[in-house]
Amino acid sequence: MKRPVWQFEIARDTDAPFALVRESLLDGQNYHLWHPRHRSVSPEIIEDGEVFEIKYNIRGFCVSEKALYRVEPLNGLNGINGRLLLTYRNRFKGWPVLPLMGWWRIRSERIWERFITLINTT
């Protein structure tokens, strides 16, 4: 029998400066300040230009997690200038996913709000 897989996505927009968002996402040692499940991660840059994208993979004893963070300008989209679209995608695989997926979703719902609050206070 295959291991269960569960994924979700959370997207928000912000007027935070692109450079500050990029720098904060790359600071993998301080994810514990805003991320509900991780103390630190080792992000890997996938794309670094007008669109910024990083990922990290975590393999636990029973669950593997693949996360993707994407930051892109909303310029030209519905006339919104100077705003960024922040997207968080996560994929979990393993048997503990079944009882934990609701809890992870609830804990992650305000992930971008905590992130933006943190970078606005620094």
N, C-alpha and C positions, 0 to 999 in steps of 0.2 A: 504494500500500500504506500502511495506517495505521501510525503510530508505535506501538511497544510501550508498554504501561502496566503498572505493577506497584505493588501497594499492600500494606501490612502494618500491624498494630496490636500495640501492647505495652501491657498494663495491669498495674498493681501497686497495692497499698494501703500506706498509711503512717499513722503517728500524728503526723506533723509538723503544726504549726499552719497552718490555712488561710491566714492573712494572710502568713505567711512564704513559703509555697509560691507564692502569688499574686505577691508582690513579686519573688521570684527568677525566675519565668517571664517577668515583664515586663521584666527586666533583659537586654534583647537584646544588649547590648554584651559581656556576660560568658558567652555560651553556650559559648565555647571552653573554659571550665573544666570542663564536664561533657558537652557534646555531641560525639560522635565525628567530625562532619563540618563543623561550622560555627564560624567565629570569632565572628561576630555576625549577628544578624537584626533585622528590624524587625517585631515582633509587632503584630498588629491585634486588639483586643478584640472578640469576637463577643457574649459574654454575661458579665455581671458582676453576680452576685447570690449566691444560695446555691450556684449552679453557676457556675464560672468557666471560660471557654473563650476561647482565643486561636488565631490562625492566622498563618501567613506563607507567602508565595509567593516562590520563587526561580526565576528564568529564567536558565539558563546558555546557553552556546553550543549545546549539543546535548541538554541535559536540562532539563526543568522539574520543580520539586518543589513540592508543596503539603503542608504539615504542619498538624496540628491537635492542640492540647494541651487536655485537659479535666480539670478538678478538680471532684469532687463528693463530698459527705459520704455516708458509708455508714450514717448514722443510720437505724435501723429495719430495715435489711437484715440478716436473720439475727441480729438482736439485737446487732450490732456498733455500739457508740457511740464517737464521738470519732475515728473513722478516716476517711481520705479515699481515694477511688479516683482514681488518676492514669492517664489514658489518652492514649497517643500514637498518632496515625494519620498515615501518610505515604503519598503517592501520587507516583510518579515516572513521567515520560513522556519517551520518546526512545530512539533506537537504542542508546546506550551502556548502557541499562538491562539489556539481556540479559546481557552478561558481568559487570556490576557488582552485580546484585541480591543474589546470595548474600553477597558481601563486605559490602554495606551492612547486610544483616540481621544478620550476625555482629557487626559493629561496633556496631550499635544495641541488641543484646540486653540489655545491662545499663545502658541509658540512665537509667532511673529510679533504679537503685541509686547511680550516680555523682551524680545530681542530689541525692538525699536525703543522701548522705554530705557533699556540699558544703554544703548548707544547715544541716546539724547541726554543722558545724565553724565556721560564721560567727557 
